[in-house]
C-alpha cells in the first residue's frame, strides 16, 4: 500500500522567520538538535513509515540542502526508494518562481506522474514530531475522504497562530479558519467533547477545545490534481477551505508531541528543550529513529568540564568549560574558562589545520570555536563561527531591540551569530 504513496516535503520560501539562519541555506537545511537538519524530521518519519519515494520542494539557497540529501539518503536499487530535491526551475510553460505551497506542487506534477501515485502525502519542512503515516493513511482510506488533515488539539491562545478546523462528531471537517485573531469569536469551532475524549488522552486535554491543522495532508491523487487545476497558490489560505466546501474531508487527530519551529524563538526554545532532563520530544527511540548524515567523527572529548542539562555532538573538544542548558554541535572547539548558559552552538563543518590557524592568528582572526574565558548566554551560534578570547555575549540585563547589528543579530530577544561570523577577542555584546 505504501508504494502508491508519494511524499512531498514543502521546503518553504526564503525562510524569513528563521533569518539569519537562512541567510546562506534553505530552511530545511538549518542544523537542528546538535547533529541533524530540519529536513531529517519529515524524511525520517517517511522512512519509518516505509514511504520511500520522497520529493523536497524548495527554491532559495538550495545547495546546502542538495548536498545533505545527496550524501545522506541513499537507497539501494531494490527498494525503489529515493529522496530528491526539486528546486524551482524555468520551463517553456513556467518562467516564474514558486508563488506558494500549492503552486510549487502544481508545477512539479510532471515529475510526480513518473511514480504514478494513488495518494500524495504533503509535509512541512519545519516541524518536530514523530508520526506513523500508515495510521493516518488507513484512516484516510476508511473515511472515503478526498483529503485527510492531521490535526492537533490546542487551546484558544494557541489557536491564534494556526489554521483552526470545525469538525463533526465523526471527525469530518466542516469549516476552516486561518489564524483567527485573539479577539475573534470562534466558539462555533470548538470540537465536540465526546470526540476529544475518544481520541485524546484525558490527562492531556485540559483547556484544549479546538483542532489546529498541522500542515500534514493526505490527498487522493486525482483529488489533488483537480484541486490544483486553477491558479490558487497556497494550501492553507485557499486550497483547503475550497475543498472543505466541495468534498468530503476527514481529520486525523494526533495526540503526541508536535511543534512548529519556523521562528527563531520556537527554534531556540525547542532545541534547548531537547537538552532538558525530561524533554518533550524523545530522540532516544530505536524503533523510530531520526536519521541524518553519517560523519564518522571521533567521540567528543571533555577535559575538566562542568556540564549539566546539555547535549554534546560527536567530534567536539571541550576543555575546562562550564556548560549549562545548552547544545553543542559537531566539531565544536571550546577553550579553557568558557561559560555557556542557554546556548545552541551549531559547531563546524570542518577542522582547521595548523597552517590555517597560524595564518588567521597573524591577521588577528580567532580560531573556529569559542575562545578562552568567553561567556555566552541566551544565544544561537551558527556554523563555523569564530569567537575570540574573553568575549561577553548576552550577559547584560538590557532589553535590546531586535535587528541587524552588523556582526550579530537579535531576533525575539535572542542573540544570533550568523554562519562564518567573526567576533574578535574582548568583544561585548
N, C-alpha and C positions, 0 to 999 in steps of 0.2 A: 504493500500500500504506500510505503514511504517513497518508493521510486517515482511515483507520479506527483510528488510534491516538489516544487521548485521554490527555494528560499531566496528572498530579495532583501538585502540589508540596505536601508537608506542611510547613506553616509552624511547627509546634510549638505548645506551650502558652505558659506565662508566660515561658519562656526564663530560668529561674532560674540556669542555669550561666553565662549571659552577663551577669547582673546586675552592675553598674548600667547597662550599655549598653542593656539592655532596659527600663529604668525608664519611658521615655516612648515607646517604639516596640516593635513586634513584632520577633522575632528575624530574619526575612528582610529587614527594613528597616535593619538595622545597617550603617553605612558600612564599606566594605572596600576595601583597596588604594589608598586615596587619593581615588578618584573613583567607585567602584562601590558597590552594595549587595549583601548576601549573596544575595538572590533573583536577581540578574543571572546568577549562575553556572548554576543549572539551566535558567532560561529561555533563556539563550544556547545551551546545549547542545541544547535542543529545536529552536530556530530553525535552528541549523547542521545539524541532522539532518532538516530540513524537516518537523518536527512543530509545527504552529502552532495547535493547539487546546489551550489550557493553562489549568487552574484552579489557584488557590493557596488552600489552606485554612488559615485562622487564626482566632483569636478574641480575642486580647488586643492592645490598643493598635494597632489596625489602620489608623488614619487616615493615618499616615505612609506605610505600605505602599500604601494605596489611591492616594495622591497620586503616589507614584513610578511605580507601574504605569500609572496612567491617563495620565500625562504622557510616558511613555517608549515603551510597546509599543502603537503604533497601526498596525494593518494596514489595507491598502486593502480595498475591498469585493470585489475579485476573488479574493483569496487565501482567503477564508472563514476567516481566522485570527482569534484573539482571545487575550488574556491577561486573566483575570478573577479577582478576589479574592472568595472565598466565606467571609465571616465567619460565626461561629455565630449562628443565628437561632432564635427561638422559633416553633413552629408548633402547630397543633392536635394533631399527632401527637407532637411532642417539645418539651418545655419546658426541658430541661436543656442545659448546655453540652456541648461535645465531651468525652467521657470518655477518649479516647485516639486514636491514629492511625487504627485500624481503625474506631472509632465515628464519627470525622469523615467518613471516606469513605462509610460506610453511610448517614449522614443526608443525603448530597448526591446519592444515586443519582437522585433526581427531576430534578436539573439535568443530570447526566451522560447520562441517557437521551435528552435532546434531540439529542445528537450521534450517537447510535446507533453507538458504537464497537465494533470487533471485539476490540481489545486496550486494556488500561489500563497506562500507564507510571507507576509510583509513584516519586516522587523526594523527597529530603530537601532542606530549605532551608538547611542549614548545612554544606555541604561544598564543597571546592575541587577541581576535576578538569576534564578536557576529554574527552568521550566522544562517539563517533558511535553513536547509539542504533540506527541501521539495522543495524549488525553484530550487536548484541545481539538485535534483533528477528528477523533472519534465522536466527540460531542457535535462537531460541525456536521458530520455525515448523518448522525442520528436525528438531528434537528431539522434536516432537509432545508437548511437556510442557504441563501445565496452568499452570505457573509457572516462570519463569526468574529466578534471583537473581544479580545482579552480585557477583562475589567478588574479593577481593584476597588474595594470598599474604602471610602475616605470620609473625613469629617467635613463640615461646612467650611471651615477655614481652609482646608486643603483643596477644596473644590474650586477655589477662585483661579488657580493656575492650571486647571486641567479641563479636558472635554468631558462633560457630565451626561450620562445616559439615563433615560427613563425606561424602565423595563416592567413587563407584566409579571404575573405570578409564575410564569413558566420561563422566565429569563429572556424572553424575546424583547428586542429593543423597539420602543415605540416613539422615542423622541431623542434629540441630541442637542446640547447647548455647549458651545465652545467657550471656555474660560469665563464663566459668569462673574460679574463684578461682585465684590463683597456685599454691596448694598442691594443687590438684586434679590427678589423673592423667588427662590427655586424650590419651595416646599413641595410643589407638584411633582418634582423629580425624585423624591425620596423612594428608596427601594422598599418593596413590601417586606415587612419584618419576618414573616414565615420563610421567605426565600433566603434572607440573610442568615437566619438561624440554621437553615438546611445546608447552606454552602460554606459558612464561615464558623471557625472555632468560637463558641460562645464567650470564651475568656478574652478574645481579642476584639469583639465587636465594639464595645464602649460606645462612643458617640458617632460611630461610622453609620451614616444614613444614606449615603449617595454612592453611585458607581461611576468611577472615572475610567475613561479609555486609557489603556496602557500603550497605545500606539502599535499594538501587535494584532495583525489581521490574518484570517484565512479566507480567501476568495475561491469560489468555483472559477475555473479558468475562463470559461465563456462569460461568466458574470463580470469578471474584472475587465475584460476587453470591451464588453458592452458599456460598462460604467465609464470607461476612459475614451469612448468614441467621440466625445465632444472636445472642448478646449479648456476644461477646468484644470487648474494647476495644483491644487492642494487636497490631500485626503481629508484632513480633519475639518477644514472650513467648508469644503464644497462637496467632495465625493461622498463621504459618509452620510451627511444629512440627506442628500438626494436619494441614496439607496434605501435609507430607512423609510422614506415616504413611498417607495415603489415596490420594494422587495421584502422578503422575509429575512430578518437579521437577528441572529442569536448572540448571546453574550456568554463568555466563558469566565466565570468568577474565580479569580486566582487568590488563594489565601496563603500567601507566603511573602517573603521579603521582596520588594521591588522599589527601586529608586531611580528617578530621572536625574542624571548627573550632567546636565547640559549647561550649568552655570559654574562660575569659579567657586562660589560659596558651597554649592552642593558637591562639587568635585572635591574640594578641600575637606569638607566635613565627612564625606563618605569614605575617603581614603584613610583619614585618621581613625575613623570608627573601626576599620578593619584591624587596626593595631590594638584595640581595646581588649580588656580581659574577656568580655563576652560580646563579641561583635555581632551586629545584626545579620551579616552575611557570612556564611561559613565557607571558606576556601578549602577547608580540610575534609573534602568529601571524595573518597576514592571511587565511588560509583558514578558520579557525575562531575568529573574534574573540569577545571578551566585550563584550556591548552594555550600554549604560547611558543615562542621561538626557543629552540634548544641552543644554548650559548656555549656549553662545555667549559664553563668557568670554574675556577677553584672555589673551595668553600670560603666564606667570609672569615677574616682574621680579626680578633678583638683583643687588644693589649691593654690591660689595666683599665677597663671601662666600667662605667656605671650606666646600665641600660634597663629601662622599665617601660612596659606597655608600648613596645616598639617592634618593628619588623626590620630585618636586615637581609637584603637580597644577596645573591651569590657574587663572588668576585670583589668584595669590598675589603678595605683595610681600615680599621678604626683604632686609634691609639689614644689612650689616656683621655677619653672624652666622656661627657655626661649627656645622655640622650634620653628624653622622656616624651612619651606620646607622639612618636614620630615614625616615619617610614624612610628607610634608606634604600635607594635604588641600586641597580647593578653597577659594579666598578666604582663605587663611591670611596674616595680617599678623604679621611677626616683626621686632621693633625692634632697633636697634643694640646690639651687645655680647651678644646672646643666644647661648646654647650649648646645643645639643640632642644627646644621645647615647642612642640606643636608644629613640626616642620615635615613637609614632604619633599625629600631630596631625590630627584629622579636619577641621579647618577651620571654615568658617562657611556658613550658609545665605543670608547677605545681607551687603552692605556697610553699615556705619554712615555716616550723613551727618554733616556738621559740626555741625549743631544738636544731634543726639543725643549726639555726643561731648562737646560743651560742657556739656550738662546733666549727663551722667554724671561729668565731672571735678568739677563743683561739688559733687556728692554723694560724691566720693571713690571712684567706681567706675571701674576700669580700662576701656580700650577692648577690644573683642573682639580676641583675638590674644595674642601673647606680648610682654611689655614689655621695656624696656631692661635689659641686664645680667642677665637671668634665666637661671639654669642649671637644666636638667631632664635627668634620666637615668631610664631604665627606667620609662616611664610611657605611659599612654594618655590623651590629651586629647580629650574628646568635642567635639561641635559647639558653636559659639557660646560657648565658654569664654573668660572674661576673666582673664588672669593679669597682674598688675601688674609694676612695675619691681623689679629686684634681688631676685627670689624665689630660693629654693634648694629644689628639689624632687627628692628621691631621690638626693642626692649623699652622704649619710652611709652608714656601713657597718653600721648597726644592723639586726638582724633583727626587723622589726616584725611583729606578728601580723595576720592577715587580719581585716578587719572594717570597719564604718562609722565614720568619724572626722569626721562632720559635713559638711565641705566637700569631702571626698575619701574614697575607699575604697582598701583594699588587698586585692587578690584574687590568690592564688597568688604573693604577693610582689611584685606589680606595682601601682604606684600608678595609680588611675583617677580622673580629674577628670570628674564627670558632666556631661551636657549642660546648657548655660546656667549652669555653675558660675562662681563669682566667687572669685578668690584675690587678696587685697589686696597691695599693694606691700610688699616686705620679708618676706613670709611664708616660713617654713622648714618643709618637710615632710620 
